Amino acid sequence: MATAKFSVSTTGNTGEDSELQSIEVDKSLALASKLNQTNSGSAEPATGLTHECGVFGAIACGDWPTQIDVAHVICLGLVALQHRGQESAGIVTSEGKCSRNFNTHKGMGMISTLFNDESIKKLKGNLGIGHTRYSTSAASEVVNCQPFVVHTLHGAIAVAHNGELVNSESLRRDLLSRGVGLSTHSDTELISQSLCLCPDGVSEKDGPDWPARIRYFMQLAPLSYSLVIMFKDKIYAARDPYGNRPLCLGKIMPINGEANAKVEDVRADGWVVSSESCGFLSIGARYVREVEPGEIVELTRNGFRTIDVVKLPDYKKVSFCIFEYVYFARGDSIFEGQMVYSVRMQCGKQLAREALIDADIVSSVPESGTAAAHGYARESGLPFAEVLCKNRYVGRTFIQPSTRLRKLGVAKKFGALSENVAGKRLVLIDDSIVRGNTIGPIIKLLRDAGAAQVHIRIASPPLQYPCYMGINIPTREELIANNLNAEQLARHVGADSLEYLSVEGLVKAVELNKQASNPGKSGYCTACLTGEYPGGIPEELSW
């Protein structure tokens, strides 16, 4: 028998902070082998490292009806988050007067194809939430498009989330045992239906106690999500107690205000909440701060306030997904007081310290490895030069249905700048290697262009484990780092050498300039690199 350790949440009716008790459960080797499986709810097997989801919310301040086009603000916010998911999107708005009806528009496809002037005009409202999706826990179908709208005893609520509930099976059984019917396999429906239930011991004589309901859900499910919830004239934003998924707040600035005015000195025209801050400037908003791990924030026309914090026990640490820095987030987003682009440059500098090689130039696989390549060049003293020209009208390689087409996709996606390559010893930087299918054709392209040597440097450690918290990573068998070490992989892809950044080096680069509100409790999830999951192995491995 194999023994697996994991954590579950225990709650009572006292309202005290939840405690996560570590328990041991004997699991058979057959069950443990399911760690290598992908989510069976997906429409098709995973074909590469794929993104998560993005959530966005906006509310206008002052008197309503507002002069701010809230739906348009949300749409632009979702465009900025499009890199987090391209399968479906949706927006739900409220005029803030009635708890019965919301205005909704959602469907399959990219935001630019789903929303036009006509659909935006129908989304009247003074507040709203939106979502852009990549499926991890349910099929890529219209029925699973977010936000979800659920009609409760007290009126309609709209819910959107980024992440994946690690104890979804036990939550599903609990809801079904209470007589709640479920129509999808979406985690968002589990969250929505959980919020419909009044927790034991909570009095709601004067109306629904949404903060208590949200807190109760967060005690039941400590991992992994960022949530936006809309009810009538309020938006609630919440981040899981581990802080695994990102979430931040922004202030919509007056259109005629001073350009250089301090954010805190200017009256707000509205407030926004988003998975990332990268879209704030494009909608006239300024970054304020992150939603803290376990924090529940209430946004109204009068501003925002913290209404509760669900804390981790002392023996647990915050586990922010470190791959947000490496791969997922847009370079102009801010986490922990630092810009993602700057962290990626630090990763490149650290990589140069760990894996320096005698060469003529440094370059990158655009655009994913560009920031790290600049860091490597600065630290090594080698000049940076572009060697690959990207065709921006070719789709992402991981969505191709076969290895052969993926390899052909790489050839169509890039061209080589032969004048920069010919006769040169080249260090080529990329952010990660998943399957190893794309780097080989790139190396061949550069050799055909006359490169004397091609040395590959990866600005992250090798990916070796699947993720159960909202990132669709292939099975362990498909992850090339589990089959070939760095030297073997170099021979396999035709490189003169290949080296990764160490886990310790990655953490060092990320922590160099971060500003944590509680440094003693801060930390990172490195599960896909080390196999050390922040809450242990999930309770149910049925997916």
N, C-alpha and C positions, 0 to 999 in steps of 0.2 A: 504493500500500500504506500502511496505517496502522500505526504502531509503538506497541505497548503495553508498559509496564514492569510487572513484577511480581516477587515474591520466591518462592523455593522453598527448602525445607530440605535440607541435605546432612548426612548422618551417617556416622560411621565406627564402628570397633569399639574405639576408644580410650577411650570413656567421657567424653571431653572435652565441653565445652559446645557445643551445636549452633551453627552459623553460617548465617545466611540470606544467600545470595548474590543480589544484584540482577542480573538478566539481561534482555536485550532480545530480544523475539521479534516477528518481522513477522507481522502478522495482516491479513487482508483486511478491507475495509470491511464486507463482508457479515457476517463473524464479529464485528467490533466492534459491529455494530448489535444484537447479541444482548444488549448491556448494557441494552437497553430491555425485555427480556423478563422475565417472572416465572417462578417455578419450575414446570417442566412436570410435576413429580411431584405437585403439589397437585391436589386433587379438582376445584377450580374456580378461575377466575381471582381474583386478589386484588381485594377491593372496598373497601379502605381501609387506613389505618395500623393494623396489628394487633400484638398483643403477642408476647412470646417464649415461654419456658417457665420453670418453676420447679422447682428440685431441693431436696430436704430429706433429712437423715439424722439419726438419733439413736442413741445407745448409752448403756446404763446402766453406772454405776460400781459397784465393790464386788462382793460375792458374787452369783452367779447361782443360781437364778432371781431376777430382780429384782422389787421391789415396784412399780416404775414400769411403767405400761401403755404400753410403747414404741409400739405401733401407734396408740393414741389420741393420743399426743404427735405422731406423724408426721402423722396425719390433721388435727389442729388446725393444725399447721405448714403443711400444704398449703392449708387453708382461707384462711390469711393470705396465701398466694401465688396465690390463685385469679385475681386480676387479671392474672396473667402468662399465663394460658391456661385456656380453658374447654371444650376439645374432648374431652379424655380425662384420666384420672388413674390412678395405680397405686401400690401399696405392696408391698414385699417385705421379709419379716422373717426373722431367723435366731436360733436358740437358742444358736448359738455352739459347739455340740458336734459337729456333723456337717458335713462339706464337701459332702455329696451332695444334701441337700434344703433348699429354702427354702419358706416359706409365701408365697403370692402371691395378690393380688386386684387386678385392674385391668379397665378397660373404658371405653367411651365415655360422655361426659356430665360433669356437674358433680360435685364431690366430695360434696355433700350428697345426691345421688341414688345414688351408687355405694357409699357406705359407711354401714352401719348397725350396730347392736349385734351382730347375728349375724355379719356379715363381719369386724368388728373382733376378735371373740372367736376367730375362726379364725386370726388373724394373731399367733399366739403367738411370743414371741421376746424376746431381751435387746438386740437391735440391729436396725436396719432402715433402708431408704432409700425415698423416695417421689418422685413426679413429677407435675406437672400440665402439660398440653401444649397448645400451639398449633402446628399443623403449618407448617413452612417448607420442609423438604427431602423430605418424603414425604407420601403421601395421608393424609387424615383417616379412618383405618380402624383396626379393632381390632388388626390384625396389627402396627401401628406403635406401639401403646400402650407406654409405658415404666413402670417399669424393664424392661430386657431381662435375661433370665436365660439364661446360656450354660453348658453343661456342658463343662468342660475336662478334660485329663488329670489334673489335680490336684483336681478338684471343681468345684462350681458357683460362678459369679460373677454378681453382679447389677450392672447399669450403668444410670445415668440421667445425662442431660446437658442443658444449656441452651446453645444456640448453633447454629452451622452451620459445617461444615468447608469452607473455601474450596478445598481441593485434594481434594475427595471423589472426583472421577473418577480421579485418579492412584492414590489409595489403593485404590479399588475394583479397578482393573486389577492392581495389585500383589498383592492378596489372591487374585484369580481366577487369576493366573499361578502362585500357590503351591498351587493345587488346593483353595482354600477356597471352598465353595459359599455363596451368599448368597440369602436368601429374601425380602428386602425392599429398598426403596430408602432406608432410614433410615440417617442418619449414625450413630445409636447402634449399629446392627449392625456398621458398619465399625469403630467403636471397640472393641466387644466382641470381634470376631474378631481385631483387631490385638493385643489384650491376650492372646489365647490363644496367640500365637506367641512362642516364646522368642527374644530377640534373639541375633544371632551374637556369639560371644565371651563369653556369659554362662553361667556354670556353675550348674546347678540340681541338684546331687547331693543336697542336703539339703532339697529342696522348691522350690516356685516362688518366684522373686525378683520379687514384684509391683512393688516400687519401680523396679527396672530395666526392667520391661516398660512401666510407665506412663511412665517417662522416655523410653524409646525411641519410644513413640507420640507424645509431645509434641514430640520432635525431628522426627518425620515430619510432624506437623500443628501448626504454630504458631498457627493461628487456626481457629475461634473457639469457645471452650467453657468451661464450668465443669462439672466431673465429680464424681459420687459413685459409688464402687465398693465393693461389699461382698463379702468372702470370709470365710466361716466366722465368725470371731470378731473381725473387724476391718473398719473402714470407712476407705477412702482418699478424700481430697478433693483435687482439683487444679484449678488455674486456668490458662488459657493464658498463655504468656509475655508476650503483649501486655497482659494484664489486661483484655481487651475485655468479658468478661462478669463480672458480680459474683458474689461468694461470701464468706460470713463465718461466724465461729465464735461459739457461745454456750455458756454454762454453765448447766445445770439446777441450781437452788438448792434446798437443803433446805426442805421445806414448812413446818417449824417454826422456821426460822432468823430472825435479826434482819432486819427490813424494810430498815433503812438500812445494813446491813453492806456493806463494800467487797467487790466481786466476788472480788478476789484473796485475801481473807482467809477465805473460806468454802470448806469442803469440798464438792466437786461430787457431786451425785447422778447426774449424767450429763452428756453433751456433745451438742451439736447443731451441724449445719452446714446452711446455708441460702443460697439465692440472695439473700434480703433478711433484714434483722433485724426486720422489722415484726411478726412473729408471736411474738417471743421472750417478751414479757411475758405473753401469754395462756397460755403453757405453763409459766410459772414459771421461765423462763430469763433470763439477762442477757447482753447483748452483750459480747463479749471483744475481738475484732479481726477485720479482714478477712483472708482467705487472700491472700497476696501474689501478684502476677503470677509465673507460672512455679513457684509453690510446690506441693510435694506434702506433704500432711499425713496422718499416720496417727492414727486414733482407736481406742483400746482401752478396756477396762474401767478401766485405770489412768490414763487421761488422753489428751492429744494431744501430738504432737511433729512437728517438721519433719524429714522424712527426705531431702529433696532439693529443689533449686531449679534449674530449667531457665532459664538467663539469656538475655536478648536480647544480641546483639552491641552494641558501644558506639555504633554509628551508628544504632541503632534506639531508639525511645522507646515507653514504655507508651502504649496507646491505649484508655483506658476509654471505653465508649460514652456520649457526652455526653447522648444522649436518655434515658438512665436518669434523669437529673436533670429533664429537661424533661417527660417524659410517662409512662414505663413504671413507675417505682418508686412504691411507696406513700409518702405524705408523711412517715410516721413511721419510715422506714428510714434507716439511717446509712451513708454512703459517705465515705471519706477523712476521718473524724472529724467530719463535719457532717451535720445532718439535712436530708433532701431538701426538706422544707417550707421551711426557712430559705433554702435556695438558690433556691427558686422565688420567695420574697419578694424576694430580691436581684435576681432577673431583672426583677421588676416595678419595683423602684426604678431599675434601670439603664434600663429602657424609658421611664420617666418623664423621665429625663435626656436621652434621645435623641429622644423623640417626644411632648413635652408639647403639650397642646391646651387651649384655653380651654373649660371645661365646668362643669357644675353638680355632677355626681356621677360616681363611678367604680363599676363593678360588674363581674361576671364571668359567664362561662358555667359554671355549676356542674357538677361540683366541680373540673374540670380547671384552670380559670383562677383559682380563688379565692385561692390563696396569692399569685400574681403581682399580682392586683388589689389586695390589701391592701398590698403593697409599693409599687405605683404610687400608691395613695391617700396613703400616709405621705410619700412623696417629693414629691408634687405639692401636698400640703396640701388636696386635694379630699376631701370626705366619701365614705365607702364606703356603699353601700346595695344591698341585694338587689333585683333587678328580675325575675328569672326563678325560677319555682317548678317544681321538677323532679318529674315522676311517676316514682317509683322502680320501677314495675311494668311499664315498657316496655323491651323489649330494646334492645341497643346498635344504633345506626343503621347501622354499617358492615356488619352481617350481612344486611341486607335485599337481595333479589336484583335490584333495579332502582333507577335514579335516582328514578323517580316514588315508589316506596314508601319510599325513604330520606327524601325530602322530606316525605311524609306522616308518617313516623316522627318527624321533628323536631317537627311540630305536636302530635303526641300526647305527646311527651316533655316539653314545657315549657308552662307557662302564664306569663303576664305579670302582675306585681304593679302594676296600673295606677295605684294611688295614689302609688307611688314613681316612676313613669315620666312621668306626664302633665305636659306642658309643660317637661320637663327636657332639657338638653343632656347627653347620656350618653356616657361613655367605657366601652366594653365590652371586657374583657380575656379572651382565650383563650390556651391554651398553644401551639396550632399550627393550621395550615390544611393539609389534605392535598388533597382534591378540590375544596373550596369549595362543596360541595352543602348543607351544614348551616347555614352562617352566614347565607345569604340569607333563608331562612324565619324564622330567629330575628330578624333585623333587621325583617322585615315584621311579625312578631308585636309587636315593641316599638313600631313606628310606629302600628300599629292600636290600641295601648294609649295612644297620645297623646304619644310621645316627640317632642320638637322636633328633636333632632339625635341621630344615632348614629355615634360615631367608634369604629372597630375598632382595637385595638392587640393585636398578637400577641407573646407573651413568648418567642419563639424566631425564628431566621432562617427564610427560606422553604425548604421542602423541595424539592430539585431532582433528587436522584439516588437510585437504588435501593440497597438494602443487601444484601450477600452474607454477612452474619455473624449471621443469626438473627432479623432483623426483616423482616416481610413488608410492604414498602413498594411501592405500585403502580408501574407503568411510568412512564417520564419523560413520556410523552404524557398520562397521567392526572393527574400532579401539576400542580395549577393554576398554581403559580409558574413553570412552564416555558412557559406559554401567555399569562399576563397579568402585567404588573408591578403594583406596589402601587396605583398610580393607576387603572389599567384594572380591577383586581379590585374596587376600591371601587365603581366605577360598575356593574360586573357584579352585585354582591351588594346594591346599593342603600344603601351606607354613605356618610356625608358625607366620611369620610376613612378610610384604612387604612395602617398602618405596622407594620413588623416590627422586632424586636430585631436588632441586627447580630451577626454571628459573633463579632467582637471583644468586643462587650458581653456576649454569653452566656458566653464563656470567662472574662472578667473577673469576672462574677458567681459563676461556679462556683469560681474560684480564690481568692476573697476570704478565706474562712475555712477552707480545706481544710488537712488535716494529712497530708502525704505522707511516707512513710518515706524516700523518696529523691527529693527535689524535682527534682534534675537530670535524672532519668530519667522523671518523671511526664509525663503528657500525655493528650489526649483524641482519640477518633475522631470526626471531623466529616464523614465521607464523604458522608452523606445531604444535607449542607448545602453542601459544597465540591467533592465529587467526588474528594477526596484520600484514597485508601484506605490504611490502615496497612501492609498487605502488598503493595500494588499491586493491579492488576486481577487477579482470580483466574486461575489457569492454564487452567482449562477453563470455557468459557462455554456448555456444551451445555444447561444448564438454561434 
